[in-house]
Amino acid sequence: MEKMNQAFTKVKILVGMEVDEPQQALTEEDTYFVGSYMDDFNRQCTLSTKQRLYGFVTCLVAGITCTLLSMLVFFNPIKFGITFTFGNLLSLGSTAFLIGPKRQVSMMLDPARIYATAIYLASIIIALFCALYVHNKLLTLLAIILEFGALIWYSLSYIPFARSMVSKVMVACLDTEF
């Protein structure tokens, strides 16, 4: 029952409803950093609802366009890696227009998806590193495959029980015992 309550609370947070959560004790340094830096950043990023929607749609369309255009250069993994990664970053950044950068970062650092976030961001860095500095097509292609898998796993972290369902389906499909 506790998991259902947690899932329901996360859905409320995702759709923007207010949720009463107990505050965790923060150290003085954490309070200063979170309270000062992020609040100043959010005050500077005040946008109207219409502006937020325009920003979201613009970034999302640009991200999807970059991702789709990357398919044109699929056989050149270096160009593919750069455009595919840039498209992912634009698509990821588009949601910050809807929910705000502070909430976006706090949702990405939520204990339920911290590992998915870390793997996704690391795979983006690895893909760009392989494409821009190493110039190895095979490593870039492997990094893009890792990035795509991490993107799917990260996206599933926003859907309640999706990762556990996918894990169970994969185990059932790969099980060799009859």
N, C-alpha and C positions, 0 to 999 in steps of 0.2 A: 504494500500500500504506500510505503514511503517513496518508492521509485515512481509510482504514478503521480504522487503529489509533486515530486521534483520535476517530472516531465511536464506536468500541467503548469507549474511555475515558469519553466523555461519557455513554453509556448506563449504564456502571457507576456514574458519579457520580449520575445521575438516579435509579437504583434504590437508592442508598445504600450501595453497596459501596465499600470502601476502595481507593484508587488511589494508587500511588507516583508523585508528580509532582516534577520538579525545582523547587526553590524559586527564585523570582526575587529578585534583589537589591532590597531596599527601602531607601529612605532612612531616616534616623533619625526624621524627622517622620512618615513613612508608618507605620513600625513602631509608633510611639507611638499614633497614631490608631487603626490597625487593631487593635493588640494591646490597647490600653486600653479604648477606647470599646466596640468590638464584643464583646470578651470580658466586660466588665461587663454589657452588655446581655443577652448570652446567659446569664450566670449568674443574672440576675434572672428569666429566662424559662424556668426549668426546669419542665417539665411531664412527668407520667407518660405512657406510651403511650396509655392510655385517655383522659386529658385532651386529648392532642393530637388523637386521633381525634374526640372530641366537638367540639372547637373547629373542626376541619376541616369536619366535616359541618354544623355550625351555620352557619358562614360561607358555605359553598358553597350550602346550601339557601337562606339569606337572599339571597345574591347572585343565584341563579337566580330566586328569587321576585321580587326587585326588577326584574330584567331582563324577566321575563314580564309583570309588572304594568305595566311601562312601555309595553307594547303597547296597554293600555287607554287611555292618554292620547297615542297616537301622533299624533293630529291637533292636539295642543297641543305643538309642538316644545320649548318651554321646560321644561314638566313632564317630557316624554319624555327630554330630555337629562339632566336631573338624576337621574331614577330609573334610567335606563339606565347612566349613568356610575357611580352609587353601587353598582349591582349588579355592574358590572365590577370595581370596587375591592374589594368584598367577596369576589368569586370569586378575584381575584388574591391577596388576603390570606389566603385559606383555605389555600393551599399552604404558607404560612409556618408554620402549625401542624404540618404533617407534617415538613418538612425543617429548620425553624428559620429565624429571621429572618436570621442571618448567612449561611447557605448560600443562602437565597432571594436576598439582595442580591448575593452573589458570582456566582450563576448569572445574574442579570439583567445584571450588568456584565461577563459573559464576552465576550471579543472577538467571538465568533461571533454574539452577539445584542445587542451594545451599541447598534447603530443601531436595531434593531427595538424595543428597550426605550425608547430616547430618543423615537422617533416615537410610540410608544404613550402614554407618559406626557405628551408634549407635546399629543397629540390629546385626552387627557382634560382637560388644563388649558384648551385652546382651547374644548372643548365646554362646560365649566363657565363659562368667561368669557363665551361667547356667550349662554348661557342665563341667567346671573345678572346680568350687567352690561349687555350690549348689548341684550338683549330683542328680538333680531331673529330671527324664525322661520326665515327662509331660511338665515342664517348658522349658526344652531343645527343645522338639518337637515344642512347641508353638513359641519359639524364632527362630527356623529354618524356620518355616512357615512365620514368620515376615521377616526374612532375605531374603527368596526367593521372597516374594512380593516386598520388597524394591529393590532387585536386578533387578527385571523386571521393576519397575517404574524408577529406575536410568538409566537402559539401554534405555528405551523409551525416556529419556530426550535428548538423542543424535540424535534422529530422529525428524526432523521438523514436528510439529503438531501431533505427535503420541500420546502424553499424552491426548491432548484434544479429539482426535478421540476415544481413548479407554474409556475415561470418558463418552463421549456421547453414545457409544455403551453399556456400563454398565448401564447407566441410562435407556436407552431404553429397555434393557433386564430385568431389575429389576422393571420397571414401572408396577404397578398392575392395572392401569386404562385401560379399553378397549375402 
